[in-house]
Amino acid sequence: MNTQDTKKRLEQSLEKASDKLEQKAIENYDKALDRLKYEKERLERELRHEYRNARRYVRANPEQGLGVAFVAGLVLGVILTRGGKD
């Protein structure tokens, strides 16, 4: 065998390896994308569920809901006011 044949076989081997790596990268990307889509949908469902629960709680306990909103507003006001002084 001469150097040209060896070089050609080496190039073919590298090309095959490159193609396999590219295919594997595409597969892994697709799997990661699918997992992220599933997680996004799960989080959206959970958020909707928690939002409905919070609305039910506030409807059942309007005084407490108003108190929590008031306290949260005070805390936010203090944080924003202190942030402006620094």
JOWOFEN-V144036 format. One record per residue. N is the residue number from 1. SS is DSSP state (H for helix, E for strand, L for the rest). Layout:
BEGIN
n={N;N}
ss={SS;SS}
END
This chain:
BEGIN
n={1;2;3;4;5;6;7;8;9;10;11;12;13;14;15;16;17;18;19;20;21;22;23;24;25;26;27;28;29;30;31;32;33;34;35;36;37;38;39;40;41;42;43;44;45;46;47;48;49;50;51;52;53;54;55;56;57;58;59;60;61;62;63;64;65;66;67;68;69;70;71;72;73;74;75;76;77;78;79;80;81;82;83;84;85;86}
ss={L;L;H;H;H;H;H;H;H;H;H;H;H;H;H;H;H;H;H;H;H;H;H;H;H;H;H;H;H;H;H;H;H;H;H;H;H;H;H;H;H;H;H;H;H;H;H;H;H;H;H;H;H;H;H;H;H;H;H;H;L;H;H;H;H;H;H;H;H;H;H;H;H;H;H;H;H;H;H;H;H;H;H;H;H;L}
END
